[in-house]
Structure formats: C-alpha cells, structure tokens
Amino acid sequence: MRTLTTRELNRALLARQLVLERKPISPTRAIEQVAGIQAQWEPAAVMGLAARIEGFRPEQLARARLVRATLMRATIHLVSERDYLLFLPALLPSLQRKWRQYRAGRPDVEGLDQLAQPVLAAAAQPRPATELRALIEDDEEGSLWSRIRHHYPFIRVNGHYVAASAWLDRPFAAADKGLDHLVRRYLRAFGPATLADIALWSGMQVAEIAPAVERLRLRRFLDESGRTLLDVRGAPLPPADTPAPPRVLPRFDNLILSHADRTRIVAEEHRPRIVRAAEVDAIFLIDGFVAGRWKHVRRKLELDPFVKLSRKDVAALEKEARRLVESA
C-alpha cells in the first residue's frame, strides 16, 4: 500500500474541507462536502461557510434546506436535510449512550415513551425548551428533559425545539444505510483516515463503524506510522508541495476536531493551547498548519501566533479575518 506523508494528508484535508481553495457553491453543497459544521455557537456556522465558499452571503442560509440538531459527538451541527435523515439513525445509539454515561451511577428513566408523549405532541410545532420541559415532572437539573432530547430526534429552529418527524417531509433511513452514508461522508470530508479517526469524529465506537467499512469498497493507504488509512475512491489527494494560502477559521471548527491523530493539521505541542475541555479557539493556518489563535476585539484583529509571522502573512490574515467577521 502507498504510504502518505503528513503533508500529503494535510493537503488532502485542506482540499476536502474547502480550505485549500474556496468554491463558488451553495451552502447546502458546501455543508455536505465538509460533513456538517458545528453550530452550538451560532456565528461559527456562518463564519465557517464564509471561510469556504467564494461569494458567500449569510442570507443564502435562509433558502437552504438545512437542519440544526444534536449529532456527531453529541454536539450541535448544521447539516443538510438529506444528511440528517441518514446520519441520525446511525448516531442515535451513541447519543443515547452519551446521556447514560453522563448520568453514570444514577437510575435510568422508566416508562420514557409514555412520559415523552406530551412533549412530542407539543413539539409538532417549534416550542421553547422551557415550555416543553414544563409538560413533565422534572428535577432541578432538567434530567428528564435532557433524556428526552437525546432519546428522540429534535431539531432546533430559531432557538426552539421541534420534533423531527413533524418538521421533515421524508422518513429516516435504515440504520445500516445511514451508517454507510456517514462513513462515506466522513472520508470525503476528512480522509484518508483510520477507523479510530471516524470513531472520534462521530462519537461512535470502532466496533459500531466496522460493519460499514466491511461493506464499502474503500481505498487503503498507510500513514508514516504504519497505520491503515481508509478512503473513498476519487477523493482529492493533492501533492504535498501544493501551495496553501493563509486561512482564518472560527471557534469549534471541525477541521481540527475530527481525527484521533491531529498532527496532519496541528502540531502536538500546540494542540492543548487551542483545545481545552469544552472550548475550542478560533485558529489561523500558515502553510496549511495551525500557526496560532485569533480574536476580533473592538474592530481590531488580535493574533496570538505560535510561529514567527511575516508582514505578508499578517496582511493576508487580516483580510481573511475581516471576511469572517463581516459575514457574522
């Protein structure tokens, strides 16, 4: 098998994430290409698209068929409606398991289906969380409401919750078909990658993903550590010396969160500086790799570089940052 260098994996990741070169495509196509964008911090989705789409305008999102819901790693993502109907059946067991792990040592909820019925009935239209939670006898921590949110498919619409089955006009896919689609989407967006990479990105277990890998006809490579990398056929593999322009990305961007081994995008010594517990900093790239953090304060760009920057790099980063800030 061909061995891919770290720089080759870097350029493949940048190309597939639309960071190597922006494309003049719709938000729906872009979001499908990058396998969803994290959206728990709402400006991140808009800024992430502005970083990837040539000519992007925020008002384009209002016309797109998109879903904002809890998905990979039990975090809120913005995905296409088509991908949601395929992703959710594959991910739902891991979302339910995540809740049980969070509540480890405490009893699970009995008779959940019956308890959830008034909530699901009310959520046929978007409702605020406080209104839905008031329909059940919950504890101070909101444990029952949290359990219902993770056990049944809900979509977030303008800050409210709505039952997915009532909001969407198509049924969910079968779980095995959804899993195959999830793996293909991931590899088109982040590959070539290991089984462990897919598991980390999705929040699933390796054993749950393995059946899809066995069913799919995938390419195989090795990385420089001898690990087997999986990939879909026809996905881009740019040369290692492909120029990578300076880029600025928002908080919580999946570019730096979707591999067990993240050295293809960020040096190991820099990773703890940008990923801390539930916080993921806004970052910038120089020559394709994370070179520092940034923030925009009082209309001024503040850079926290990890490497020495040239004046040309700073000017390019300032231009990129304006693009993102103005989009939000």
N, C-alpha and C positions, 0 to 999 in steps of 0.2 A: 504493500500500500504506500501511496505517496505521503511523505511527511511534510506538513505545513508548518512554516515558521510562525513565530509570534507576530511578526509584522504582516505576514500574509493573512493571518486570522484577523488582525486589526483592520486591514483594508477591506476584507470581506464584511466585517461587522459594520464599518462605516458606510459601505455601499448599500448594504441591505437596509440599514436604518435611515437612509436618505440624508446622511450627514456628509458623505464624501462629495455628493453633488445634489443640490436641490432639484426637485422635479416639478413641472407645471401640471400637477394632477389635483384631483378633487380631495377634500378632507377624508371622504369615505375610503377612497383607494389608498391614500397615504396611511390611514389608521389600520387598514387591513395589511398593508405591506409591513408595517412595524409591529404587528401583532398586538395592537392596543396601546393606549397611552394612559399612564397613571393620572388620576383625576381627583384624588382626595383633597388636594389643594387646587382649586378650580383654575387659577391662572396657568398652572403647569401644562394643562392640555392645550390651551390656546398658544402659549409660548412654544411648546414642543412642536406644534404644527407649523408655526411661523419659522422655526429653525429649519424645517424640512421641505416646505412647499414654496416653490417660486410663485410670487404674486399672491400669496395667501391673504385673505381678508376675513376677519373674525365673523362677519355676518354670513359667511358661507356655511357656518356650522348650523345655523337655524334651518337651512334647507336640506341638510344631510340626514339620512336615516341612521341615527346613532343611538347607542344605549349606554347609560352611565349606571354601573352596578358593581357590586362586590364580586370579584372574580379571582384572578391569579393571586396566590399568597394571601387570600382573604383581604386584599386591598381594593380600593375603588378604582376601576378602569373605565375608560371610554373606548368602546368597540363598535363595530358596525352591527346592525341588527342581525344580519346573516351570521356573523361570527358568534354573537351572543347565543343564538338558538343552537349552535353546535358546541360552543365552549362550556356552557353551564351544565349540561348533563354529564360531561366528563369530570367537571370540577366539583360538583355538588357534594360527593362523599368527602372530599378533602376539606371543604368549607364546614361541613357538619363536624368532622373530626377536630378541626381547629377550635371550634367552640367547646367541645368536650375537654380538650387539652387545657384550654383557658380556665375551665371550671373543674379542673382535676381535684379529686377529693370531696366534691360535693355531689349530691344525688342529681341524676338527670331528671328531666321533666316527664311526668307520666301523663298519658292522655293528651299528648300535644296536638294531635289532629283536631280533637274536639275543642280544645282551648283556642286554637288558631282560627276557627271558623268565623267568628265575628270580625276578626281583624282582616281576614282575606275578603270577606264580603264588603266591608267598608272600603278596602283598598281597591275596589273596582275602578275608582277614580283617584287621582293623586290626593293624598292627605298628609298633613304634617305628622311627624313622629309622635308628638305629644297627644294628638287626637287618637291615633291608633293605640298607643300604649294605655290610654285611659279606658279602653274597652276590656282590659284584662286586669286581674288582681296581681300586680307585680310587686317585687320588693324594691327597696330604695336604690339598689344597684341597677335596676332595669334588666335583671337576668332573663326573665321570661320573654320580654320584648326582643332582647338580643338573640335568644334561642330561636324565636320565630323568624327573625330576619335572616338567620343563617340556614334555617331548615327549609324555607320556602323561597322561591325566586321573587325578589322585589327589584324594581327599577327606581332610580332616583330621577325625578322630574322637577326642575326648578325648586330644589330644596325639599320636596315632598316625596313620599313613597307611594308606589302603585304596584299592584300585583302584576307580574309579567304576563301571566296568562290572559289578563283582561286588557292589557295595553297593546300586546302584539297580535298581529292578524295571522300568524303562522304558528304551527306547533313546534315543540322542541324536537331535536333529532334523537335518534337512539344513542345510548351512551358510547357504544363501540365506534360508531360512525363519528361521533363528536370527538372522541379521543384521537382517532386517526387524523382528523382535521386539525386538532390542537397541535399535534406533533409536527405536522407539515407546516402550519403557520409559524410555529416557533423557529424551525430550521430555516425557512425562507427569510425570517427576520433577524436571526441571531447566529445561524450556523456558519460553518460546521461546528458541532458541539457534541459533548458527551451526554450520556444518559443522566449523569449527575447534574449537568447544566440544565437540562429540561426539567428535572425534578425541582431544582431550586427555583427556577422562574415560575413554574406552575403552582408550587406548593403541594404537589403530589409526591407520592413515594415512587422510587425507581421500579419496584415490583408492579405498580399500577400502570406504569408507562410502557414497560417491556412488551406486552402483547401487541401494542400498536407498532412498535419497532419491528417486531417479527412479521407483521402483516404487510408493511410498506416496503417498496423497493427503493432502498436508500443507498447512496454512495457512502463509502467509508474511506477515511484518511487516518493518519496518525498525527499527534502533535509532537513537539520536541521532547516531551516526557514519555513518549511511547503509548499514550492513551488513545483509545479508538474514538474517532470523531465521526458523527453521523451527519448526513447532508442530503437534501433533495437534489434531484438532477436538474441541471440548467440554471441553478442559482449562481450569481456572480462570484468570481474569485479573482479580484484584481491583482496584478503583480505587486510585490512588496514595496517597490520603489514608486508606486503611484502617488503623485503629489496629494497631500491632504491639507486643505486650507484651514486657517484658524476658525474655530467654531465656538459658540456660546450656547449652553443648554440650561434649562430651568431646573429647579429643585425636583427631586424624585424621578429624574429621567431614567427610563428602563435601560438605556444604553450601558449604564454602569451597575445595574442590579440584576442582570439576567444570566450570569454564569457563576458556577461554583469556583472556578479559577478565573479571576478577573484581570489577570496580567495582560490580556490582549488589549485592554483599554486603560488600565490604571496600574502603576507600579505598586507592589505590595506595601512599600513603606508609606505611600500616600493614601492608601485606602482608608485607614482609620481617621484621617483628617476630614474626609468628606462623607463618610457613612458612620453615623453614631446613633445606635438604638433605633428610634423611630424617625430620626431626622436624616435627610439626605440633602446635601448642599447643592446649590447651583454651581456648575463647573464650566471650565473652558478647556478646549483642546488646542494643542500646538503639535503639528506633525502627527496628528491623529491620536495622541495620547493625552490623558488628563494632566494639565500643567498648572492647575490652580483653581481657586474658588473666586466667585464674584458676587456682588450685590449692587443694587441701584439705590442710592440714598440721596434724597433731595436733588433729583435730576442729575446726579453725578455717579459715574461708574467707579466702584471701588474694587480693585483687583488684589487678590492675595495669592501671588504666584509661588509655585513650588520650584520653578526653574527661572533662570535669567531670561527676561523678555527684551526683544529688540524694539525700537521705536515703531518699526513697521508692524510688528505683532500687536503692539498696544493699539495702534490706529485701527487695525483690522478688527480687533476685539471690541473696540468702542463702537464701530459701525454695526457689528453683529448684535451687541447688547441693545443698541437703540432699536433695532429691528424687532427684538423680542419684547422690550418694554412697551413700545408703541402699540404692539398687537394686543397687549393685555389691557 
